[in-house]
């Protein structure tokens, strides 16, 4: 096929995907509006939860208690009509409490499977950094493999399957920081901050009651989410955008080659998993905006949430009070935008 005809075919294919995305992403507005009936503000949090769901990536939420992290996750599960389980992580939690176990039936002389709360479409791991390493490892293995082995049988987890974990800041007493290799399994790490004064006033008006928030009506089904994921996979990423993503990740590993004076501040850079996560998350970000193609702004908007937990700073950086967010911000400022 001549190049001109091939280019024209590609353009028409991209236009078709763009139209499909514009129609399919309409549910995102309805989802935001439905969640806004319960959650005041927190647009950043709501959008990132949707991106995690659309990009098939798990999300780690970090913030002090009382910022509606748990409420936001529960409300999302109601809005997408998904099965939901909340697990409160504590120092005495066992892997079997999460995954399930085999129970012996003496009458029939055989073992039966009792599935744990991990067998849900949306799992909220509340205060994940309060649990011992065995439980954290069991959860993260299920996240990676999307299956659980009980006895001799392997059980697939439901689709869509999404783990949303909350974490108190490390300075909080009685918490155990997640190992870097385990944190890397999360596609996004969100920093949830305090609401503005106006938002807090709305929270007071709406929530200062003894009644629990009323459940919201479902807006979208899990099957529609899976269909949206297939469209996300088709969203066009130009070669220049792909090069930009790789340049950003490589700048965290070898900043000097990118012309950045950050080597003394970075102990370890982002892994190849970051390259994949950043591309997928940028596609999901474009989908939420109703576009069938990725722009550099998509990458820049979602980039800090993908990279902040994958860049490990040195002791020198900590001594200078420079955290991973500051390093990632300087990487984005220093790498040329296509």
C-alpha positions as CSV (number, residue, x, y, z in Angstrom):
1,X,0.0,0.0,0.0
2,X,1.5,3.4,-0.9
3,X,2.5,5.6,2.0
4,X,-0.2,8.2,1.3
5,X,-3.0,5.7,1.4
6,X,-1.6,4.0,4.5
7,X,-1.5,7.4,6.2
8,X,-5.0,8.2,5.2
9,X,-6.2,4.8,6.6
10,X,-4.4,5.5,9.9
11,X,-6.0,9.0,10.1
12,X,-9.5,7.5,9.5
13,X,-8.9,4.8,12.1
14,X,-7.8,7.4,14.6
15,X,-10.9,9.5,13.9
16,X,-13.1,6.5,14.4
17,X,-11.5,5.8,17.8
18,X,-11.8,9.5,18.7
19,X,-15.5,9.4,18.0
20,X,-15.9,6.2,20.0
21,X,-14.0,7.6,23.0
22,X,-16.1,10.8,22.9
23,X,-19.3,8.8,23.2
24,X,-18.0,6.1,25.6
25,X,-16.4,8.6,28.0
26,X,-19.8,10.3,28.7
27,X,-20.3,8.1,31.7
28,X,-17.3,9.7,33.4
29,X,-19.2,13.0,33.8
30,X,-22.2,11.1,35.2
31,X,-19.8,9.3,37.6
32,X,-18.2,12.5,38.8
33,X,-21.6,14.1,39.4
34,X,-22.9,11.0,41.3
35,X,-19.9,10.9,43.5
36,X,-20.1,14.7,44.1
37,X,-23.4,14.0,45.7
38,X,-21.5,12.3,48.5
39,X,-17.9,13.6,48.3
40,X,-17.3,17.3,48.6
41,X,-14.4,18.5,46.4
42,X,-11.6,16.0,45.9
43,X,-11.9,16.1,42.1
44,X,-8.2,15.1,41.8
45,X,-8.9,12.0,44.0
46,X,-12.0,11.0,42.1
47,X,-10.4,11.4,38.6
48,X,-7.3,9.4,39.7
49,X,-9.5,6.6,41.0
50,X,-11.3,6.5,37.6
51,X,-7.9,6.5,35.8
52,X,-6.8,3.5,37.9
53,X,-10.0,1.6,37.1
54,X,-9.7,2.4,33.3
55,X,-6.0,1.6,33.1
56,X,-6.3,-1.6,35.1
57,X,-3.9,-0.3,37.7
58,X,-4.1,-0.4,41.5
59,X,-4.0,2.9,43.5
60,X,-2.3,3.8,46.8
61,X,-3.8,6.7,48.7
62,X,-1.7,8.5,51.3
63,X,-3.1,11.1,53.7
64,X,-3.9,11.7,57.3
65,X,-7.1,10.2,58.7
66,X,-10.5,11.9,58.0
67,X,-10.0,13.0,54.4
68,X,-12.8,10.8,53.0
69,X,-10.4,8.3,51.4
70,X,-12.5,5.3,52.5
71,X,-15.8,7.0,51.7
72,X,-14.6,7.9,48.2
73,X,-13.6,4.3,47.4
74,X,-16.9,2.9,48.8
75,X,-18.9,5.5,46.8
76,X,-17.0,4.6,43.6
77,X,-17.9,0.9,44.1
78,X,-21.6,1.9,44.4
79,X,-21.4,4.1,41.3
80,X,-20.0,1.3,39.1
81,X,-22.3,-1.4,40.6
82,X,-19.2,-3.5,41.6
83,X,-18.8,-6.0,44.4
84,X,-16.9,-4.3,47.2
85,X,-15.0,-5.5,50.3
86,X,-13.2,-3.4,52.9
87,X,-10.4,-5.0,54.9
88,X,-9.1,-3.1,57.9
89,X,-5.4,-4.0,58.1
90,X,-4.1,-4.5,61.6
91,X,-0.8,-5.9,63.1
92,X,-2.5,-9.3,63.9
93,X,-4.1,-9.8,60.5
94,X,-3.2,-13.1,58.8
95,X,-2.9,-13.9,55.1
96,X,-5.8,-16.3,55.4
97,X,-8.0,-13.5,56.7
98,X,-7.5,-11.8,53.4
99,X,-7.2,-14.6,50.8
100,X,-9.4,-17.3,52.4
101,X,-8.6,-20.8,53.5
102,X,-9.5,-24.5,53.3
103,X,-12.0,-25.9,55.9
104,X,-12.2,-29.6,56.6
105,X,-15.6,-31.2,56.5
106,X,-15.5,-34.3,58.7
107,X,-18.8,-35.6,57.5
108,X,-17.7,-35.8,53.9
109,X,-14.0,-36.2,54.6
110,X,-12.8,-33.5,52.3
111,X,-11.7,-29.8,52.3
112,X,-13.9,-27.0,51.0
113,X,-12.8,-23.6,49.9
114,X,-13.8,-20.5,52.0
115,X,-12.9,-17.5,49.9
116,X,-11.7,-14.4,51.6
117,X,-12.6,-10.7,51.0
118,X,-10.0,-10.4,48.2
119,X,-12.6,-12.0,45.9
120,X,-14.3,-8.8,45.1
121,X,-14.1,-6.4,42.1
122,X,-13.1,-3.4,44.3
123,X,-11.0,-4.2,47.4
124,X,-10.2,-1.4,49.9
125,X,-7.1,-2.2,51.9
126,X,-7.6,0.3,54.7
127,X,-4.4,1.4,56.4
128,X,-2.2,-1.1,54.5
129,X,0.9,0.0,56.3
130,X,-0.4,-1.2,59.7
131,X,-0.2,-4.9,58.6
132,X,2.8,-7.2,58.8
133,X,4.9,-8.1,55.8
134,X,3.3,-11.5,55.2
135,X,-0.2,-9.9,54.7
136,X,1.2,-7.1,52.5
137,X,3.0,-9.7,50.4
138,X,-0.1,-11.9,50.0
139,X,-2.1,-8.9,48.9
140,X,0.5,-7.7,46.4
141,X,0.9,-11.1,44.9
142,X,-2.8,-11.3,44.3
143,X,-2.6,-7.8,42.7
144,X,0.1,-8.9,40.4
145,X,-1.1,-12.3,39.4
146,X,-4.8,-11.6,39.7
147,X,-5.3,-15.0,41.1
148,X,-5.1,-16.8,44.5
149,X,-4.0,-20.3,45.2
150,X,-5.8,-22.1,48.0
151,X,-4.5,-25.7,48.6
152,X,-4.0,-27.3,45.2
153,X,-6.5,-25.1,43.3
154,X,-5.9,-21.7,41.7
155,X,-8.8,-19.3,41.7
156,X,-9.0,-16.3,39.3
157,X,-10.1,-13.0,40.8
158,X,-13.1,-11.2,39.3
159,X,-12.9,-8.7,36.5
160,X,-12.5,-5.8,36.8
161,X,-10.3,-6.3,39.8
162,X,-9.0,-3.1,41.6
163,X,-7.1,-2.7,44.9
164,X,-7.3,0.7,46.4
165,X,-5.1,0.9,49.5
166,X,-5.0,3.7,52.0
167,X,-1.9,4.6,54.0
168,X,-1.2,6.9,56.8
169,X,2.0,9.0,56.5
170,X,5.1,7.2,57.8
171,X,5.4,9.6,60.7
172,X,2.2,8.2,62.2
173,X,2.9,5.9,65.2
174,X,2.4,2.2,64.7
175,X,2.9,2.1,60.9
176,X,5.3,0.0,58.8
177,X,6.5,1.5,55.5
178,X,5.8,-0.7,52.5
179,X,9.0,-1.9,50.8
180,X,9.9,-0.1,47.6
181,X,9.5,-3.3,45.5
182,X,6.0,-3.7,46.8
183,X,5.0,-0.1,46.4
184,X,6.1,-0.4,42.7
185,X,3.1,-2.7,42.1
186,X,0.7,0.3,42.5
187,X,0.2,2.1,39.3
188,X,-0.6,5.4,41.1
189,X,0.3,6.9,44.4
190,X,-1.9,9.8,45.4
191,X,-1.3,12.4,48.0
192,X,-4.6,13.4,49.5
193,X,-4.6,16.8,51.1
194,X,-6.9,18.9,53.2
195,X,-10.0,20.5,51.7
196,X,-10.2,24.2,51.1
197,X,-12.1,26.4,53.6
198,X,-15.1,26.6,51.3
199,X,-15.2,22.9,50.8
200,X,-14.9,22.2,54.5
201,X,-17.9,24.5,55.1
202,X,-19.9,22.4,52.6
203,X,-18.8,19.3,54.4
204,X,-20.1,20.7,57.6
205,X,-23.5,21.6,56.0
206,X,-23.8,18.2,54.4
207,X,-22.2,15.7,56.8
208,X,-22.9,17.1,60.3
209,X,-25.6,14.5,61.0
210,X,-25.9,11.2,62.8
211,X,-27.3,9.5,59.6
212,X,-24.9,7.6,57.3
213,X,-24.7,8.9,53.7
214,X,-27.3,7.4,51.5
215,X,-26.0,4.9,48.9
216,X,-25.9,6.3,45.4
217,X,-27.6,4.7,42.3
218,X,-25.2,2.9,39.9
219,X,-24.2,4.9,36.9
220,X,-22.2,2.3,35.0
221,X,-21.7,-1.4,35.1
222,X,-18.5,-3.5,35.4
223,X,-19.0,-4.7,31.8
224,X,-19.1,-1.1,30.6
225,X,-15.8,-0.5,32.4
226,X,-14.2,-3.5,30.7
227,X,-15.5,-2.2,27.4
228,X,-14.0,1.2,28.2
229,X,-10.7,-0.5,28.9
230,X,-10.7,-2.0,25.5
231,X,-11.2,1.5,24.0
232,X,-8.4,2.9,26.2
233,X,-6.0,0.3,24.6
234,X,-6.9,1.7,21.2
235,X,-6.1,5.3,22.0
236,X,-3.4,6.6,19.8
237,X,0.1,7.4,21.2
238,X,2.4,9.2,18.8
239,X,6.0,8.0,18.5
240,X,7.1,11.4,19.9
241,X,5.0,10.9,23.0
242,X,6.4,7.4,23.5
243,X,9.9,8.9,23.2
244,X,8.9,11.6,25.7
245,X,7.7,9.0,28.2
246,X,11.0,7.0,27.9
247,X,13.0,10.2,28.2
248,X,11.3,11.0,31.5
249,X,11.8,7.6,33.0
250,X,15.5,7.5,31.8
251,X,16.0,10.9,33.3
252,X,15.2,9.5,36.7
253,X,17.9,6.8,36.2
254,X,20.7,8.9,34.5
255,X,19.8,12.5,35.1
256,X,23.3,13.7,33.9
257,X,22.6,12.3,30.4
258,X,19.4,14.4,30.3
259,X,21.3,17.5,31.3
260,X,19.9,17.5,34.8
261,X,21.9,18.1,38.0
262,X,19.9,15.5,40.1
263,X,22.4,12.6,40.4
264,X,23.2,13.4,44.1
265,X,19.5,13.4,45.0
266,X,18.4,10.1,43.3
267,X,19.4,6.7,44.8
268,X,17.3,4.6,42.4
269,X,15.3,5.7,39.4
270,X,12.0,4.4,38.1
271,X,11.6,0.8,36.7
272,X,10.4,-0.2,33.3
273,X,7.0,-0.8,35.0
274,X,6.9,3.0,35.3
275,X,7.2,3.4,31.5
276,X,4.2,1.1,31.0
277,X,2.2,2.6,33.8
278,X,2.8,6.2,32.6
279,X,1.7,5.3,29.1
280,X,-1.4,3.5,30.2
281,X,-2.4,6.2,32.7
282,X,-1.9,8.9,30.1
283,X,-4.2,7.0,27.7
284,X,-6.9,6.7,30.5
285,X,-6.4,10.5,31.2
286,X,-7.1,11.2,27.5
287,X,-10.2,8.9,27.6
288,X,-11.6,10.9,30.6
289,X,-11.1,14.1,28.5
290,X,-13.0,12.4,25.6
291,X,-10.0,12.2,23.3
292,X,-8.8,9.3,21.2
293,X,-5.1,10.4,21.3
294,X,-2.6,11.2,24.0
295,X,-1.0,14.7,24.3
296,X,2.1,15.7,26.3
297,X,-0.2,17.4,28.8
298,X,-1.8,14.0,29.6
299,X,1.7,12.7,30.5
300,X,2.6,15.7,32.6
301,X,-0.8,15.7,34.4
302,X,-0.6,12.1,35.5
303,X,3.2,11.8,35.7
304,X,3.8,12.8,39.3
305,X,1.3,10.2,40.5
306,X,3.0,7.4,38.5
307,X,6.6,8.4,39.4
308,X,6.5,9.7,43.0
309,X,6.7,6.3,44.6
310,X,9.2,4.9,42.1
311,X,11.9,7.4,42.6
312,X,14.0,6.7,45.7
313,X,15.9,9.8,47.0
314,X,19.3,9.7,48.7
315,X,20.1,10.5,52.3
316,X,21.6,13.7,51.0
317,X,18.3,14.7,49.5
318,X,16.5,13.9,52.7
319,X,19.0,16.0,54.6
320,X,18.2,18.9,52.3
321,X,14.5,18.3,52.8
322,X,14.0,17.4,49.1
323,X,11.4,14.7,48.6
324,X,10.6,12.5,45.6
325,X,7.8,14.9,44.5
326,X,10.4,17.8,44.2
327,X,12.8,15.5,42.2
328,X,10.0,14.4,39.8
329,X,8.9,18.0,39.4
330,X,12.5,19.0,38.4
331,X,12.6,16.0,35.9
332,X,9.4,17.2,34.2
333,X,10.8,20.8,34.1
334,X,14.1,19.7,32.6
335,X,13.0,17.1,29.9
336,X,12.0,18.8,26.7
337,X,8.4,18.5,25.7
338,X,7.7,17.3,22.1
